[in-house]
Amino acid sequence: MPGTSRPSLLARIDFGRNETLLVLVILAFSAVTALVAPSFLSLPTLFDLLRNSIVMGIFAIGVLLVLISGGIDVSFTGIAVFSLYTTTLILTRLGVPVPWWAAFLLSIAIGTALGLVNALFIAGFGLPTLIVTLGTLSVIRGVLLTFVGSTLISNLPVGLKEFARLVMIRGTTAEGYFFSLPWAFAALVGVVAVTWVLLQYTTLGRSIFAIGGSPESARRIGIPVRAVQTFVYAYVGALAGLAGIIHASLARVANPFDLVGLEMSVIAAVVLGGARLAGGYGTITGTLLGVVLIVLVNTSLILLGIPSTWQMVVIGALILVGTGVPAWQARRTALRAG
């Protein structure tokens, strides 16, 4: 209508959304890093960030589903290491060349089986998710190091070596610096797409949100809570198996001591992305932005010459801020409503 003015772009931005705040933090962090280390703004750094986001991103998508369902899983790194090492050991001892996708399927199957072990105790016996996954993490790593093997396998099967050489994008900058993006990045894109469709357009996805909101209410409206929980932990196990074998392929070594301690960074990324520890809410967009922030922090600290021990300090601080600010906002809103 005449005389009315459209709101500016800045006015239309919802600064209360977690995703918006994450974008602003990422931009601010990037700007500060670029001022101190100008080499940060380069194609090699960008592609390093994308490469470093692959495994963490796949882990984070799995953790997102668990948090939405009202649980918490800290065993996924143990499942990933067991899957990648066992797969590599089996294929190495067989001595029969198999394509990379067969190795991937084997690792995913092992991860799914271990995820079903979690589901047995959580969905079957109703035990607390944190206690169960802490226990299975310890058992899985103990079994791996005691009975399966604790020696690095550097001579990977031919299929995994071939997969590591598959490159989606490669090039050289004007200064002569090389950059590349492996096809493993397509696995992250596929996982994101499948999970997004699952959560947004399927009854199963809506059931996961409902269980996270209130398991008892979900039961009353006919949702098979145990079956849905079983799917969630099996799915997380499958993603852990996938992330594990990708990690081994890109690292070109099967190391039973890899990925230890990554749980905190992954959970931090998902929580910073807006997923509620109480369950019932979470977005893939927010989770991916959380992964970008965590990877950015780790990469930036290295570029700035800050000791790696400070990475955990920064990530811990981000967790406190990421969980504290939403809690403070919710309390403030509740007080206003009251």
C-alpha positions as CSV (number, residue, x, y, z in Angstrom):
1,M,0.0,0.0,0.0
2,P,1.1,3.6,-0.6
3,G,3.0,5.1,2.3
4,T,4.0,1.8,3.8
5,S,7.7,0.8,3.8
6,R,9.0,-2.8,3.6
7,P,11.2,-3.9,6.5
8,S,14.9,-3.9,5.8
9,L,16.8,-7.1,5.3
10,L,18.4,-6.6,8.7
11,A,15.0,-6.2,10.4
12,R,13.8,-9.4,8.8
13,I,16.7,-11.5,10.2
14,D,15.6,-13.5,13.2
15,F,18.5,-13.1,15.7
16,G,16.7,-15.3,18.1
17,R,17.3,-18.4,15.9
18,N,20.2,-20.6,16.8
19,E,21.2,-20.9,13.2
20,T,21.4,-17.2,12.8
21,L,23.6,-16.8,15.8
22,L,25.9,-19.6,14.6
23,V,26.3,-17.9,11.2
24,L,27.3,-14.7,12.9
25,V,29.8,-16.4,15.2
26,I,31.3,-18.3,12.2
27,L,31.7,-15.0,10.3
28,A,33.2,-13.2,13.2
29,F,35.6,-16.0,14.0
30,S,36.6,-16.2,10.3
31,A,37.2,-12.4,10.2
32,V,39.4,-12.4,13.3
33,T,41.4,-15.4,12.0
34,A,41.9,-13.8,8.6
35,L,43.2,-10.6,10.2
36,V,45.8,-12.5,12.2
37,A,46.6,-15.1,9.5
38,P,45.7,-13.8,6.0
39,S,46.4,-17.3,4.5
40,F,43.2,-18.4,6.1
41,L,41.2,-16.9,3.3
42,S,42.4,-19.3,0.6
43,L,41.0,-22.2,-1.4
44,P,43.4,-24.8,0.3
45,T,42.0,-23.7,3.7
46,L,38.4,-23.9,2.5
47,F,38.9,-27.4,1.1
48,D,40.7,-28.5,4.3
49,L,37.7,-27.4,6.2
50,L,35.3,-29.4,4.0
51,R,37.6,-32.4,4.2
52,N,37.8,-32.2,8.0
53,S,34.0,-31.9,8.2
54,I,33.3,-35.3,6.5
55,V,33.7,-37.7,9.4
56,M,32.6,-35.3,12.1
57,G,29.5,-34.4,10.0
58,I,28.4,-38.0,9.6
59,F,28.9,-38.6,13.4
60,A,26.9,-35.4,14.2
61,I,23.9,-36.5,12.1
62,G,23.7,-39.7,14.0
63,V,24.0,-37.9,17.4
64,L,21.3,-35.5,16.3
65,L,18.8,-38.3,15.9
66,V,19.7,-39.6,19.3
67,L,19.3,-36.2,21.0
68,I,16.0,-35.6,19.2
69,S,14.7,-38.9,20.5
70,G,15.5,-37.9,24.0
71,G,18.7,-40.0,24.5
72,I,22.4,-39.5,24.4
73,D,25.1,-41.7,22.8
74,V,28.8,-41.5,23.6
75,S,29.7,-44.9,22.1
76,F,29.7,-44.0,18.4
77,T,33.5,-43.4,18.2
78,G,34.1,-46.8,19.8
79,I,31.7,-48.4,17.2
80,A,33.4,-46.6,14.4
81,V,36.9,-47.7,15.5
82,F,35.8,-51.3,16.0
83,S,34.1,-51.4,12.6
84,L,36.9,-49.9,10.6
85,Y,39.6,-52.0,12.3
86,T,37.7,-55.3,12.1
87,T,36.8,-54.7,8.5
88,T,40.4,-53.9,7.6
89,L,41.6,-56.9,9.5
90,I,39.2,-59.3,7.9
91,L,39.9,-58.1,4.4
92,T,43.6,-58.1,4.9
93,R,43.7,-61.6,6.3
94,L,41.4,-62.9,3.5
95,G,43.9,-61.5,0.9
96,V,41.1,-61.3,-1.7
97,P,40.8,-57.9,-3.4
98,V,37.3,-56.5,-2.9
99,P,35.9,-53.1,-4.2
100,W,35.6,-50.2,-1.8
101,W,31.9,-50.4,-1.6
102,A,32.0,-54.0,-0.3
103,A,34.4,-52.9,2.5
104,F,32.0,-50.0,3.3
105,L,29.0,-52.4,3.5
106,L,30.9,-54.7,5.8
107,S,31.9,-51.8,8.1
108,I,28.3,-50.5,8.1
109,A,26.9,-54.0,8.9
110,I,29.3,-54.3,11.9
111,G,28.4,-50.8,13.1
112,T,24.7,-51.6,12.8
113,A,25.1,-54.8,14.8
114,L,26.9,-52.9,17.6
115,G,24.2,-50.2,17.5
116,L,21.6,-52.9,18.0
117,V,23.4,-54.0,21.2
118,N,22.8,-50.5,22.5
119,A,19.2,-50.7,21.4
120,L,18.8,-54.1,23.2
121,F,19.6,-52.5,26.6
122,I,17.9,-49.1,25.9
123,A,14.7,-50.1,24.1
124,G,14.6,-53.7,25.4
125,F,15.4,-53.2,29.1
126,G,14.7,-49.5,29.4
127,L,18.1,-48.6,30.8
128,P,19.4,-45.0,30.8
129,T,21.0,-44.1,27.5
130,L,24.1,-42.4,28.9
131,I,24.9,-45.3,31.2
132,V,24.4,-47.9,28.5
133,T,26.5,-46.1,25.9
134,L,29.3,-45.4,28.4
135,G,29.3,-49.1,29.2
136,T,29.3,-50.3,25.6
137,L,32.0,-47.8,24.7
138,S,34.2,-49.3,27.3
139,V,33.4,-52.9,26.4
140,I,33.8,-52.3,22.7
141,R,37.2,-50.6,23.1
142,G,38.3,-53.3,25.6
143,V,37.4,-56.1,23.3
144,L,39.1,-54.5,20.4
145,L,42.4,-53.9,22.1
146,T,42.4,-57.2,24.0
147,F,41.1,-59.7,21.5
148,V,40.9,-58.2,18.0
149,G,44.1,-56.3,17.7
150,S,46.0,-53.2,18.8
151,T,48.6,-52.9,16.0
152,L,48.3,-50.2,13.3
153,I,47.5,-51.6,9.9
154,S,49.1,-49.4,7.3
155,N,48.8,-51.7,4.4
156,L,45.1,-51.2,3.7
157,P,43.1,-53.4,1.3
158,V,43.3,-52.3,-2.3
159,G,39.7,-51.1,-2.5
160,L,40.2,-48.7,0.4
161,K,43.4,-47.3,-1.2
162,E,41.5,-46.8,-4.5
163,F,38.7,-45.0,-2.7
164,A,41.2,-42.6,-1.0
165,R,42.5,-41.6,-4.4
166,L,39.0,-40.7,-5.8
167,V,38.9,-36.9,-6.0
168,M,35.8,-34.8,-6.7
169,I,37.6,-31.5,-7.1
170,R,41.3,-30.7,-7.5
171,G,43.4,-27.7,-8.5
172,T,46.3,-25.4,-7.8
173,T,46.2,-21.8,-6.7
174,A,48.1,-19.1,-8.5
175,E,50.7,-19.3,-5.7
176,G,51.2,-23.0,-6.4
177,Y,49.3,-24.4,-3.4
178,F,47.4,-27.6,-4.2
179,F,43.8,-28.2,-3.0
180,S,41.4,-31.1,-3.4
181,L,38.1,-32.5,-2.2
182,P,37.7,-36.4,-2.0
183,W,34.6,-38.2,-3.1
184,A,34.1,-39.1,0.5
185,F,32.4,-35.8,0.8
186,A,29.6,-37.2,-1.3
187,A,28.9,-39.7,1.6
188,L,28.3,-36.8,3.9
189,V,25.9,-35.2,1.4
190,G,24.1,-38.5,1.0
191,V,23.7,-39.0,4.7
192,V,22.4,-35.4,5.2
193,A,19.9,-35.9,2.3
194,V,18.6,-39.2,3.6
195,T,18.3,-38.1,7.2
196,W,16.6,-34.8,6.2
197,V,14.0,-36.7,4.2
198,L,13.5,-39.1,7.1
199,L,13.0,-36.4,9.7
200,Q,10.8,-34.1,7.5
201,Y,8.7,-36.4,5.4
202,T,8.2,-39.7,7.1
203,T,6.0,-41.0,9.9
204,L,9.2,-42.5,11.5
205,G,10.8,-39.1,11.6
206,R,7.8,-37.6,13.3
207,S,7.8,-40.4,15.7
208,I,11.4,-39.7,16.7
209,F,10.5,-36.1,17.5
210,A,7.4,-37.3,19.4
211,I,9.4,-39.7,21.6
212,G,11.9,-37.0,22.4
213,G,9.1,-34.7,23.5
214,S,7.4,-37.2,25.7
215,P,7.8,-41.0,25.5
216,E,4.6,-41.7,27.5
217,S,2.5,-39.4,25.3
218,A,4.0,-41.1,22.3
219,R,2.9,-44.5,23.6
220,R,-0.6,-43.2,24.3
221,I,-1.1,-42.1,20.7
222,G,0.1,-45.5,19.4
223,I,3.7,-44.9,18.5
224,P,5.8,-48.1,18.9
225,V,8.5,-46.4,21.1
226,R,10.7,-49.4,21.4
227,A,10.8,-50.1,17.7
228,V,11.6,-46.4,17.0
229,Q,14.4,-46.4,19.6
230,T,15.8,-49.6,18.1
231,F,15.9,-48.0,14.7
232,V,17.6,-44.8,16.0
233,Y,20.5,-46.7,17.7
234,A,20.9,-49.1,14.7
235,Y,21.0,-46.1,12.4
236,V,23.6,-44.4,14.5
237,G,25.7,-47.6,14.5
238,A,25.4,-47.8,10.7
239,L,26.6,-44.1,10.4
240,A,29.4,-44.8,12.8
241,G,30.5,-47.7,10.7
242,L,30.4,-45.6,7.6
243,A,32.3,-42.7,9.2
244,G,34.9,-45.1,10.6
245,I,35.8,-46.8,7.3
246,I,35.9,-43.4,5.6
247,H,38.3,-42.1,8.3
248,A,40.6,-45.2,7.8
249,S,40.6,-44.8,4.0
250,L,41.4,-41.1,4.1
251,A,44.0,-41.5,6.8
252,R,45.4,-44.5,4.9
253,V,45.8,-46.4,8.2
254,A,43.6,-48.5,10.5
255,N,44.5,-47.3,14.0
256,P,42.6,-48.8,16.9
257,F,43.5,-45.7,19.0
258,D,42.0,-43.2,16.5
259,L,38.9,-41.0,17.2
260,V,39.4,-41.3,21.0
261,G,37.9,-38.2,22.6
262,L,36.1,-37.0,19.5
263,E,32.7,-37.6,21.3
264,M,32.9,-34.2,23.1
265,S,33.5,-32.2,19.9
266,V,30.7,-34.0,18.0
267,I,28.2,-33.6,20.8
268,A,29.3,-29.9,21.2
269,A,28.6,-29.4,17.5
270,V,25.1,-30.8,17.7
271,V,24.2,-28.9,20.9
272,L,25.6,-25.7,19.5
273,G,23.4,-26.4,16.5
274,G,20.3,-26.1,18.7
275,A,19.5,-29.7,19.6
276,R,18.0,-29.9,23.0
277,L,19.5,-32.4,25.5
278,A,16.0,-32.9,26.8
279,G,14.9,-34.2,23.4
280,G,12.2,-33.3,21.0
281,Y,14.0,-30.6,18.9
282,G,17.0,-30.4,16.5
283,T,17.7,-29.4,13.0
284,I,20.1,-30.6,10.4
285,T,21.0,-27.1,9.3
286,G,21.9,-26.1,12.8
287,T,23.9,-29.3,13.3
288,L,25.9,-28.7,10.1
289,L,26.6,-25.1,11.2
290,G,27.8,-26.5,14.6
291,V,30.2,-28.9,12.8
292,V,31.5,-26.0,10.7
293,L,32.1,-23.9,13.8
294,I,34.0,-26.7,15.7
295,V,36.1,-27.6,12.6
296,L,36.7,-23.9,12.1
297,V,37.9,-23.5,15.7
298,N,40.3,-26.4,15.5
299,T,41.7,-25.3,12.1
300,S,42.0,-21.6,13.2
301,L,43.8,-22.4,16.4
302,I,46.4,-24.4,14.4
303,L,46.9,-21.5,11.9
304,L,47.3,-19.1,14.8
305,G,49.9,-21.2,16.4
306,I,47.9,-21.9,19.5
307,P,48.6,-25.2,21.3
308,S,46.2,-28.0,20.5
309,T,45.4,-28.4,24.2
310,W,43.5,-25.1,24.0
311,Q,41.1,-26.6,21.5
312,M,39.3,-28.5,24.3
313,V,39.2,-25.3,26.4
314,V,37.5,-23.4,23.6
315,I,35.1,-26.3,22.7
316,G,34.2,-26.6,26.4
317,A,33.5,-22.9,26.6
318,L,31.4,-23.1,23.4
319,I,29.3,-25.9,25.0
320,L,28.7,-23.8,28.1
321,V,27.6,-20.8,26.0
322,G,25.6,-22.9,23.6
323,T,23.6,-24.6,26.3
324,G,23.6,-21.6,28.7
325,V,22.2,-18.9,26.4
326,P,19.1,-20.9,25.2
327,A,18.4,-21.9,28.8
328,W,18.7,-18.3,29.9
329,Q,16.4,-17.2,27.0
330,A,13.8,-19.9,27.9
331,R,13.8,-18.8,31.5
332,R,13.5,-15.2,30.6
333,T,10.5,-16.0,28.3
334,A,8.9,-18.0,31.0
335,L,9.2,-15.2,33.5
336,R,7.7,-12.7,31.1
337,A,4.8,-15.1,30.4
338,G,4.2,-15.6,34.1
